[in-house]
Amino acid sequence: MEETMKDYEDMLEESYSLMGDGVHDTDALLAWRKAKELKESQENITVTVTGIVKGGVVADFEGIRAFIPASRLSTERIDDCNPFLGKELEVRVFEADIDDDKLILSAREIQKERQEDNRKKKISDVKVGQVFHAVVATIKDYGAFVDLDNGLSGLVHISQISHERIKHPGVVLKEGQEVDVKVIEIKDGKISLSIKALLENPEEPSPEDDSVAIPESEDIGTSLGDLLKGFKI
């Protein structure tokens, strides 16, 4: 659930008690002005975590205290902020309010953008017809999402699971099952996959069914009688 400014009030009060009140001298005013500009430009900056407080961490920004909520430290859930103490973080200004002495930073957006850039790069390397070893991650009524061995994921639509008509993907697949899949389409950053494309279709005749039986040489007649057999004179 996305936090609002009200959700940060208690956390900010905790950081104030630990860090002391802000002093709006000339340097501080310049720092607040810079923070406002950075909020507008969304430029990345680097800060060092100087303390752990309720709900997040605090860092120094140009001499004024900044608060980074735990939910904005990473794209992953953070239950313990202590490992971040003393570490440098690349962040953006999320909120800058000089009147309320609230400067909130966030690292999550930067990480999300980099993850998306990395995903796009990986997708650009994927080609239609390519075969991957995959693991079924989630089963839905309309198909199954699978995790590929290159860190990407894709959808196997219910119509691409089996040559036979099935009512639900769970009839054939289960979460955690390993499968081989073939890329059949890449559109709008989404990968469509097929399992049945790698399976033999029982309705199609096998090569053996189309073969012609060649008689043994001794069964082939070569006499004139054999050649004229079946003709009426």
C-alpha positions as CSV (number, residue, x, y, z in Angstrom):
1,M,0.0,0.0,0.0
2,E,1.4,3.4,-1.0
3,E,2.2,5.7,1.9
4,T,0.9,9.2,2.2
5,M,2.6,12.1,4.0
6,K,0.4,11.4,7.1
7,D,1.8,7.9,7.3
8,Y,5.3,9.4,7.7
9,E,4.4,11.7,10.6
10,D,5.4,9.4,13.5
11,M,8.5,8.2,11.7
12,L,9.6,11.8,11.1
13,E,9.1,12.8,14.7
14,E,11.3,9.9,15.7
15,S,14.0,11.0,13.4
16,Y,13.8,14.6,14.7
17,S,14.2,13.5,18.3
18,L,17.3,11.6,17.4
19,M,18.9,14.1,15.1
20,G,17.9,17.4,16.8
21,D,15.9,20.3,15.4
22,G,16.8,21.8,12.1
23,V,18.4,25.2,12.0
24,H,17.3,27.5,9.2
25,D,20.5,29.5,8.8
26,T,21.8,30.6,5.5
27,D,23.4,27.3,4.6
28,A,20.3,25.4,5.6
29,L,18.1,27.7,3.4
30,L,20.4,27.1,0.5
31,A,20.2,23.3,1.2
32,W,16.4,23.5,1.2
33,R,16.4,25.4,-2.0
34,K,18.6,22.7,-3.6
35,A,16.3,20.0,-2.3
36,K,13.3,21.7,-3.9
37,E,15.2,21.9,-7.2
38,L,16.2,18.3,-7.0
39,K,12.6,17.3,-6.3
40,E,11.6,19.1,-9.5
41,S,14.4,17.7,-11.7
42,Q,14.3,14.2,-10.1
43,E,18.1,14.1,-10.3
44,N,19.9,11.2,-8.6
45,I,22.0,12.1,-5.5
46,T,24.1,10.0,-3.2
47,V,23.7,10.2,0.6
48,T,25.1,8.2,3.5
49,V,22.8,6.6,6.1
50,T,23.7,8.0,9.5
51,G,21.0,6.6,11.7
52,I,18.2,4.0,12.1
53,V,14.8,5.3,13.3
54,K,11.3,4.1,13.5
55,G,10.1,3.0,10.1
56,G,13.3,3.8,8.2
57,V,16.7,5.5,8.2
58,V,18.0,9.1,8.3
59,A,20.8,10.6,6.3
60,D,22.5,14.0,6.0
61,F,21.7,16.2,3.0
62,E,23.8,19.4,2.8
63,G,23.7,19.8,6.6
64,I,19.9,19.1,7.0
65,R,18.4,15.8,8.1
66,A,16.6,13.6,5.5
67,F,14.3,10.6,6.2
68,I,14.2,7.5,4.0
69,P,11.2,5.3,4.8
70,A,11.9,1.5,4.9
71,S,9.4,1.1,2.0
72,R,11.5,3.4,-0.1
73,L,14.9,1.8,0.6
74,S,14.4,-0.9,-1.9
75,T,12.0,-2.6,-4.3
76,E,12.0,-5.5,-1.9
77,R,10.4,-5.6,1.5
78,I,12.8,-4.4,4.2
79,D,12.1,-5.6,7.8
80,D,15.4,-4.7,9.3
81,C,17.0,-1.4,8.4
82,N,20.2,-1.9,10.5
83,P,22.3,-3.3,7.6
84,F,21.9,0.1,5.8
85,L,23.7,2.0,8.6
86,G,26.8,3.7,7.2
87,K,26.0,2.7,3.6
88,E,25.8,5.1,0.7
89,L,22.5,5.1,-1.2
90,E,21.6,6.6,-4.5
91,V,18.3,8.4,-4.0
92,R,15.9,11.1,-5.3
93,V,14.0,13.8,-3.3
94,F,10.5,12.5,-2.8
95,E,9.3,15.4,-0.6
96,A,10.8,18.7,0.5
97,D,8.9,20.9,2.9
98,I,10.9,23.6,4.6
99,D,8.0,24.9,6.6
100,D,7.4,21.5,8.3
101,D,11.1,20.6,8.2
102,K,10.4,17.4,6.2
103,L,12.9,16.1,3.7
104,I,12.0,12.6,2.4
105,L,14.2,10.7,0.0
106,S,13.6,7.5,-2.0
107,A,15.8,4.9,-3.6
108,R,13.0,2.7,-4.8
109,E,12.2,4.5,-8.1
110,I,15.8,4.4,-9.2
111,Q,16.0,0.7,-8.6
112,K,12.7,0.0,-10.3
113,E,13.9,1.9,-13.4
114,R,17.2,0.0,-13.5
115,Q,15.4,-3.3,-13.1
116,E,13.1,-2.4,-16.0
117,D,16.0,-1.3,-18.2
118,N,17.7,-4.6,-17.4
119,R,14.5,-6.5,-18.3
120,K,14.2,-4.7,-21.6
121,K,17.8,-5.5,-22.5
122,K,17.2,-9.2,-21.8
123,I,14.0,-9.2,-23.8
124,S,15.8,-7.7,-26.8
125,D,18.1,-10.7,-26.7
126,V,15.2,-13.2,-26.9
127,K,14.1,-14.5,-30.3
128,V,10.9,-16.1,-31.6
129,G,11.6,-19.8,-31.8
130,Q,14.0,-19.9,-28.9
131,V,13.6,-22.7,-26.4
132,F,13.9,-22.2,-22.7
133,H,13.9,-24.4,-19.6
134,A,11.3,-22.9,-17.3
135,V,9.6,-23.3,-13.9
136,V,5.8,-22.8,-13.5
137,A,5.4,-19.8,-11.2
138,T,1.7,-19.1,-11.2
139,I,-1.4,-20.8,-12.6
140,K,-4.4,-18.8,-13.7
141,D,-7.6,-19.8,-15.4
142,Y,-6.3,-18.5,-18.8
143,G,-2.8,-20.0,-18.6
144,A,0.4,-20.3,-16.6
145,F,3.2,-17.8,-15.9
146,V,6.6,-19.4,-16.0
147,D,10.0,-18.2,-14.9
148,L,12.6,-18.6,-17.7
149,D,16.3,-19.6,-17.0
150,N,17.4,-16.1,-18.1
151,G,15.6,-14.3,-15.3
152,L,12.6,-13.3,-17.4
153,S,9.0,-14.6,-17.2
154,G,6.4,-15.3,-19.8
155,L,2.8,-16.6,-20.3
156,V,1.8,-20.0,-21.6
157,H,-1.8,-19.5,-22.7
158,I,-4.1,-22.4,-21.9
159,S,-4.4,-23.1,-25.7
160,Q,-0.6,-23.6,-25.8
161,I,-0.3,-26.1,-23.0
162,S,-1.5,-29.3,-24.7
163,H,-2.6,-30.6,-28.0
164,E,-5.7,-31.8,-26.2
165,R,-8.4,-29.4,-25.2
166,I,-8.2,-28.8,-21.4
167,K,-10.6,-27.0,-19.1
168,H,-7.9,-25.5,-16.8
169,P,-4.1,-25.3,-16.9
170,G,-4.0,-27.1,-13.5
171,V,-5.1,-30.3,-15.2
172,V,-1.7,-30.5,-16.8
173,L,0.6,-28.2,-14.8
174,K,1.4,-27.4,-11.2
175,E,3.4,-24.6,-9.6
176,G,7.1,-25.5,-9.3
177,Q,6.9,-27.9,-12.2
178,E,9.8,-27.7,-14.7
179,V,8.9,-27.5,-18.3
180,D,10.5,-26.7,-21.7
181,V,8.8,-23.8,-23.6
182,K,9.2,-22.2,-27.0
183,V,8.9,-18.5,-27.7
184,I,6.1,-17.9,-30.1
185,E,5.6,-14.2,-29.8
186,I,7.2,-11.1,-28.3
187,K,4.9,-8.1,-28.1
188,D,4.8,-4.9,-26.0
189,G,7.5,-6.3,-23.8
190,K,5.5,-9.5,-23.1
191,I,6.7,-13.0,-24.0
192,S,4.2,-15.6,-25.2
193,L,5.3,-19.2,-24.9
194,S,4.2,-22.6,-25.9
195,I,4.6,-26.0,-24.4
196,K,2.7,-28.0,-27.0
197,A,4.9,-26.7,-29.8
198,L,7.6,-28.9,-28.4
199,L,5.3,-31.9,-28.0
200,E,4.4,-34.5,-30.6
201,N,0.9,-34.1,-31.9
202,P,-0.9,-37.5,-31.5
203,E,-3.3,-36.6,-34.3
204,E,-0.6,-36.1,-36.8
205,P,0.7,-39.3,-38.5
206,S,4.1,-40.3,-37.6
207,P,6.8,-40.8,-40.2
208,E,6.4,-44.5,-40.0
209,D,2.7,-44.2,-41.1
210,D,3.7,-42.5,-44.3
211,S,6.4,-45.0,-45.3
212,V,6.0,-47.3,-48.2
213,A,6.6,-51.0,-47.7
214,I,9.1,-52.3,-50.1
215,P,8.9,-56.1,-50.8
216,E,11.8,-58.3,-50.4
217,S,13.7,-59.0,-53.6
218,E,12.7,-62.6,-53.7
219,D,9.0,-61.6,-53.6
220,I,9.3,-59.6,-56.8
221,G,8.4,-61.6,-59.9
222,T,10.5,-61.1,-63.0
223,S,9.1,-63.8,-65.4
224,L,7.0,-62.8,-68.4
225,G,4.0,-64.5,-66.7
226,D,4.4,-62.3,-63.7
227,L,4.5,-59.2,-65.9
228,L,1.4,-60.3,-67.9
229,K,-0.6,-61.4,-64.8
230,G,-3.8,-59.4,-64.5
231,F,-4.0,-58.5,-68.3
232,K,-6.8,-59.9,-70.3
233,I,-6.2,-60.8,-74.0
